[in-house]
């Protein structure tokens, strides 16, 4: 069967997209540049998102007291063990909101990363309320000379959910940021969490239909995980009945149902989250790794004889 993404996987795979884009493996190098968030410092709220503990996701070399150059150098060494063929890299500004600073500081950090040998582009994770037209002008210029992705933490299209998890912004702000960014020709990514408290299966599948009308280049999906040292971990301890979790098989079926409703032009970068077991404060799937989850999704989507966008 011929799919619009020109490879034989049944969804618009990020790995295959990269092979077509670059012809070789390109490795992301995660960075912590010492940013914070407007819902931590009182601008939009305090306490941060109820599920957020960046320590659970940052590699050990990511420490904000280290320079960008040092983190990149250590990141190359960190990934060489597993990905020996990688010679080109994307500097991934991941921790917290990486456009939450004056443009002069942002420009200095980004340009330092781009001066590192082998770095051919940037992936910048941020919030939809941490972007403005001046920044977008700079990113538009940057996009004309290097590979660039602006990746927004959206998490949900439902304002009630966003309020519950203390995001400090609305879905309408996310929609506006995505539209403005994509209008500049910049690759625009979005991150969503499936299983947030109060959201039904139908609401999650509706998310796929809603975002399919947006000019998104890529998405990441994560299942809800309760992480230690977060407000959500306390809420879960106080009232476990307020939460529901997917078994691995249930999540696989949900993801495939989600993909069926998703615009086939959107690249699927990730379908599940993974944190070290020591960070979990709620139910998990044991020691299964993300690549194993992905393989099970690919096997099951074959069994169901379906594909991304089939119902879009």
Buried (B, 14 or more C-beta within 10 A) or exposed (E): EEBEBEBEBBBBBBEBBBBEEBEEBBBBBBBBBBBBBBBBEEBBBEEBBBBBBBBBBBBEBBEBEBEBEEBBBBBBEBBEEEEEEBBBBBBBBBBBBBBBBEEEEBBEBBEBBBEBEBBBBBBBBBBBBBBEEEBBEBBBEBBEEBBBBBBBBBBBBBEEBBEBBBBBBBBEBBBBBBEBBBEBEBBBBBBBBBBBBBBEBEBBBBBBBEBBEBEBBBBBBBBBBBBBEBBBBEBBEEEEEEBBBBEBEEBBBBBBBBBBBBBBBBBBBBBBBBBEEEBBBBBBBEEEEEEBBBEBBBEBBEEBEBBBBBBB
